[in-house]
C-alpha cells in the first residue's frame, strides 16, 4: 500500500476558517478596498492568446528588482510568500537539520520546514509577545539550517530591530535567515539592503496586503545572487500566472494609491489601539495592518457577535500563548469608522472590559 513520507504523515494541517466570509472581512489581513483601478484596467486587456501562452516571469522580475533597487538575479517572483518559504526549505533543509521559529507566528514556516523531515525548534515569545532575542541565539546549534522571522510578526504585529536580526544572521552563518516582510509597507523597516553583505539573509515580500493582489497569489523572494541560483533550481519556471504578471507592474506603478491606503490603515491602527487603551483592554502594539487584542474568556462570543453584525475578525486562541486573543485587520477610513462603531456596541453588550481581561 502506498504511504506518504513519515514527515508528511505527522505534519500539521493549515486550516484557514474560510466558510462564509460575507460582510466586512477583517479576519485575513487583506486589503479591504482592493488593488489600484489600474490593475483591473490591465486585466481587462488580457486576450485569449495571452492566457494560452505559458507565462514569462523574468521581464516582470526585472521590473520588480528595479523598483526595489536590486538586481534581477537577486529576485525571484513566487506564488505568494508561501511558495518562497517552501522553496527555501526545499533548498536548504534535510532530515536531521533544525529550523528555528518564534511562536506564535505564521504557520507555514513550521509546515514547510517539517515537510522536509527537518526538526522544528519552537522558541516561545516573551509574555508581552516581545521577540526572545537571547533565547533564539541560545537555540542555534550546528544543526540549525533555517531561522524564519516574520517582521512585523503575524499575529502579534511586533517588530524586531534590523540590528538584532543581523546579529542572529551572523551567529548562524550556516543557516538561511528568512525575514518575511509581508507587512513592510505598514512599518517601513526592511533588510533588503543587507542581502549583499550577508550571504545567508533572504527577504520575502507579498503583494497581497498593501497592494491588494491576494487573489492573484504573487510574492517575492530576494537574496544573494549566488544563493538565489540554488533556489531557482527548485522553483517551477511557470510558478506565477499570466494574470498576476500582467497586474503586478500596474500595482507597483500606482504609488499614490498604495500610499493613500497605507496611510488610512496606519491612522485606523492608531484609533483602534486608542479605543482598546481607553477601555482597559490589553493589546499588542502593532506595526502591521492589524491589532491583536486580549478579549479574554468571551473571545468566541465576541467573534460571533461581530460576525452577526457583518464584521469578520480572527480568533487566535489556538496559537501558542494567545488564549483569549483576537486579531482585527484595519482597512480604509470608512471601514475603520464602521469597525469602531460595531466594536463599542459588542463590547458593551458582552460586558467586556478590564474586569474581564485582567
N, C-alpha and C positions, 0 to 999 in steps of 0.2 A: 504494500500500500504506500502510495506517495505521501511523504511527510514534509512539512516545511522545516527549515532550519530551526534548531533549538532556540537560537536568539530571537527568531520571529515568533515562535510559539509562546514565548514568555513576554512578548512585547506588550506594553500598554497601548491601548487604542485611544485615539483622539476623537472625542465625540462632541462636536460643536452643537449647542442646543438650537438647531435651525428651526424645525417645526413651522408654526405660523409666526411670521415676522412682519405682520401688517402693523401700521402705526409708525410712530417716530422711533427709528432704530438707533438707540443709544447704547447698544449692547456689544457691538463688534468693533468699535473704534473706527468705523467707516466715515468717509466724508459724507455729511448729511445733505449736501446740495448737489453733489455730482461734479464731474470734470468741467473744464472750460468749454464753452459752446464751440470753440474751435475744434475740439475733439470730435464732437458729433458731426460737424460740417465735413471734416475729413473722412469719417467713416462712411458718410453718405456718398462719397465719391468712389468708394471701392467698387470694382467691377467683378463680374463672374470670372473673368480671366485672372484677376488678382487672387481670387480665392482658389483657383485651380492650380496655382503655382506653389511650390514649396517656398516658405518664407526665407528671405535672406537677412540674416541678423547683423552682419558685420557693418554695413553702412550706418545703421542706427546706433550701433555700439560706438562708432567713431564720433557721432554727434553727442552722445551721452558723455563720452570721455572728454570732449572739448568743453561741454557745459560744466563739468566738474573740475576742469583743469588737470586732467590726467591724460595719459597716452592710451590709444586703443588697446594695446597689448596688456594694459593693466586692468581692463574692464571686461566683464562677461555679463551679458544680459541673461536673466533667468526667469523661469516660470514662477514668479513671486519669490520672496525671500526663502520660502520653504525649500525650493529647489537648491538655492545657494547653500543652505545648511546641509542638505542631503549630499551635495557634491563635495563639500569639504570633508564630510565624514567618510565618504567613499574613497576620497583621495588619500587621507592621512591615517585612518583608523583601521586596525586589525584586531582579531580576537586576542585578548590579553592586554591590550592597551587600555588606558584610562582617559576618560573625558570628564572635566570638571564643570559643573554648573552651580549657580547660586539659586536656591529656591526660596520663594516662589518665582517662577519665570515662565517664558514661553515654552509650551510643552514639546514642541517639535525638536528642540535641542536633544532632549533625552531620548525621544523616539528614534531619531535618525542615528544617534550615536549607538544606542543599544542594538539597533538592527544590524550593525556590522559585527556584533559579537564582542565589542569593547565593553568594559565596565564603566558605569556612570557614577562618579563621586558627587554626591549632592551636599553642598555646603549651605546650611540654613542662614538666611539673612538675620540680622540682629533684631531684637524685639521691636524696634521702631522702623523696621524694614531697611535700615541703613546697610550699605554694602560691607560685608565682613572681610575687609582687606587682609588683615593678618591671618585669618583662618584660611583664605584662599591660598596665600603664599605657603602656609604650613601644609596644605593638601597636595602641593606639587611634588611629584616623585619622578623617578627615572622612567616610569610607565606613562606619564602624562603626555598625551599627544594632541589634545584639543582642550581649549578653555573657551567657552561661549558665554558672552555677556551681552544682554540687551541693554542698550544705553541711549535714551532712558529705558528703564525696565518696564516690562508688562507682566503683572497687572499693577505694579506699585507707582510707576511714574518717577521713580528715583533715578538720580544721575550720579555716575562715578566720574571723578576727575580724569582728565586726559593723562595727567602725570601718574596717577595710580594705575591706570590701565597699561601704560608703557612700562611701569616698574614690573608688573606681572609678566608682560611680554619678555622683558629682559631676564626674569627669573626662570622662564621656561622656554629656552631657545630651541628646544626640540619639539615644541608643541605649536600647532596652529592656533592663533588667538583670533577668534571671531568677535568683532564688535558689530552688533546688529543695531544699526541706526535707523530703524523703521520710523521713529518719531523725531528724526533730526530737525525737521522744519519747525517744530514747536519749541525747540530749545536752543538750537544754533551751535551746539558743540559737536565737533567732528574730529576723527582721527585720520581722515583721508590723506592728509599731508604726511602722515607717519609711515605709510606703506613703503616709501623709498628708503627710509633709514632703518627699517626693521624687516628682515626677510621672512618673518613669521606672522605678520599682522595683516588681517583681512577685514574689510569693512563691507557690510551689506546695507543696501537701501531698498525701500519699496516705493512704488508709485501708487499704492493702494490708499494711502491715508490722506496726505495733503493734496495730492493730485487727483484723487477720486477715480482711480482706474482699477479698483479691486476686482471688478467683474472680468477684466481682461487679463489678470494674472501676469503682471510684469514687474520684475525686480532687477537688482544689480548686485554683483559681487565684484569688489575691487581688491587687488593685492599686488605684490611684487610680480613683475613680468615673468621672471623665471618660474615662480610658483604657479602663476596662472596658466602657464603652458601645461603643467601637470593636471590642473583642474579641468582644462578644456578637453583633455583626453577622455575624461569620464562623462562629459556633457554630450547630450544629443545635439547634432548640428541643426535641428529644427525644433528646438525646445520652446521658442517664443512664436506665437501665432501671428499671421499677417495683419490681423486687425489691431493687435497690440503694437506691432511695429509701426503701423501707419499712424496710430493715435499718439504715441509717446512724444515724438518731436513737437507736435502741436501743444501738448500739455506743458512741456518744458518751456516753450516759447512764450506762453501767456503768463509771464512773471507777475504782472499786476493782479491777475485773477487769483493766483495762488497766495500772494502776499496779503491780499484783502481777506481771503478766507482764513488764513493762519492768524491774522490779527483778531478776527472775530472769535476764533477758538480761544486764543490767549486771554482775551477780555472775559469771555464766558467762564473760563477756568478760574480766574480770579474771583468772579462773582459767586460761583458755586462754593469755592473754598471759604469765602467770607460768610456765606449762608450757614455752612456747617459750623464754622467757628462761633458765630453768633448764637447758635442753638446748642452749643456744647457737645457736638458730635465729632468724635475723633476722625481725622482723615490723614492721608499720607500726602504731604506737599508734592505736587506733581510738576514735571517738566514736559509732559506729553499732552495728548488731546483727550485726556480722561482724568477722573479723580476717583481714587479708591477710598471709601468711607466705611467706618465701623458702625453698622446698623444694629449689631448685637443679635439676640435671640429672635428678634422679629424679622430677620433678613428675608425669609421665604415669603412671609406675609407682605413685606414691603415690595418685593419684586412683583408679586401677584397684584397688589393694589395699583402699582404703577402701570402694569400691563392692562389692567381693567380700564385705565384711563388712556390707553393707546400710546404709552411710552414704554419701550423695552429697555431694561437695564440688566446688567450681568451679575449674578450671584457668584462670587469667587470663594465661597466657603469650603469647597473641596480642595483648594490649593493649600500647600503647607503653610501653617501659621496664619491662615486667612479666615478662620471660622467666624462667621458673622459679618464679613466684609463684602461690600457690594461695589462694583465698578460702574461708573457712569461716564459715557462719552459726551464730549462737548461738540457743538457744531456752530451753525450760523447764529447771528444775534437773535433772529426770530425764534429759532428753536431753543435757545437758552432761556428766553423770556417764558416760553411755554413750559419748559422743564421746571424752572423755579416756581412758577405758579402751582403746578401739579405737585411738586415736591413738598411745598409747605402744607398743602391740603392733606397729603398722605401722612406726613409726619404728625400732624395734629390728630388725624383720625386714629392712627395706631399708637398715639401717645409715646412717640419715640423722642427721646431727649437724653440729658445727662444721666438721669436715674436708670435708664435702660442700658446704656452703653458703658457705664463706668465699670 
